[in-house]
Amino acid sequence: MMNNKMPATNGFIRKNAVLSGLMVISPVIVCGNTVMNALAFIYAFSAITFLSVAAGSFVPKKIPYGLRIIIYAVLGSLAYIPVKEAAEMFFPGVIERIGIYFMLIAVNSLITVQSEVKFYKYKKGKMLVSVMSHILGFDLVMLVVSAIRELLAYGTFCGRIVDAEVLISGLGMPFGGFIFLGLICGIYRWIVPGGKADEDFGGDRDVYNF
Amino acid sequence: MFIISEIVALLTTNLILTQALGTSTLFIAAGSRKNLLWTAVSISVFTTIGSFGACLLDSMLPDSLYDLKMLFYVLIIGMLYIISLTVLYFADRKDFGTTRKYIHVSAFNCAVMGTLFTISENAEAANLTMLDYICAGAEAGAGFILAAFVFTAAFKSLNSENVPSSFRGFPAALIYLGIISMAIYALM
């Protein structure tokens, strides 16, 4: 189990949800190929995750674990509705491009199985700081990955053409996302002390301990 | 030839290798082969039976309530989750403490929910029947098992000391899946 004396801001860099925690990686791989996609996803992910985890913290612990997980997923699905309405105004056209990944934010692992391990061990204030740090950590990775991939794959930045001499179109594809995220992850672990998950594969195997 | 063409079909429609859905779950489960196998089997059960529920819902849900689809899918998987835990409890009470974890991990994740949404989107275009839904759900589950098998084959090498320490494990696995995914992209 996670040590609840661990700093709540760990999720931003040192225990980053994507690079260290192996969580929410599919949208980074598939949707993180242009900055506009990334911004739309960041907005939706941040809003849905924060609202759901904050609301989920009021779910009594005496309810059986299985039912709590369902309640968390229901809260995520409810948060998705207004966030989607707003997203259609702020990011017209982008939501269609992101497709099912937008809906799947509602059941991302930070909201469902990981919330108890990562957040609900803390008291409310510290928990919110922890949630924010994990969300910001994800946002940072999503933004950096999408900016580099857009530049190298399409020769654009935020949709504007830039003077790129070499284009690697495969980086815009899911397989390019896998490989690029793997490289970023290796570099991150080389730079950040303690960035490597304790047990690597199954680094978040706490979810198997319930 | 039939088996080869089925394997190719499973690869080219594979949710992990083509859409990265369920990759996190695959990595979390990869802590041990037993975890990986049983998580893959549980996910297959959820995708297959969940597809049946998704078909029923899609046929009843009016377009005006499309935004509630996610909520209803969550409730379908939620019901399936409770039923699975109950069945498991009465079927094998002695090992329930060990086996229930696979259900916990398999119920709400991108692999299961992504399968339901993908099938539902395809159904809108191709007018699928209930049997098509269930077959597609089973195929997605089989695809997850196949991806788990592909992953397991390289598990030791990806964790070996020959791999530089910062790339050992998860980063190497991502690159490995990327290369497999690239090969499958060539088949599509």
Interface residues (C-beta under 8 A of the other chain):
Chain A: L22 M23 V24 I25 S26 I29 V30 Y65 G66 L67 I69 I70 A73 V74 G76 S77 L78 Y80 I81 K84 E85 G99 I100 M103 L104 A106 V107 N108 S109 T112 V113 G170 M173 P174 F175 G176 G177 F178 I179 F180 L181 G182 L183 C185 G186 I187 R189 W190 K196 A197 E199 D200 F201 G202 G203 D204 R205 V207 Y208 N209 F210
Chain B: T18 Q19 A20 L21 G22 T23 S24 T25 F27 I28 A29 A30 G31 S32 N35 D67 L68 K69 M70 L71 V74 L75 I77 G78 Y81 I82 L85 R100 K101 I103 H104 V105 A107 F108 N109 C110 M113 G114 F117 T118 E121 F155 N159 P164 S165 S166 F167 R168 G169 F170 P171 A172 A173 L174 I175 Y176 L177 G178 I179 S181 M182 Y185
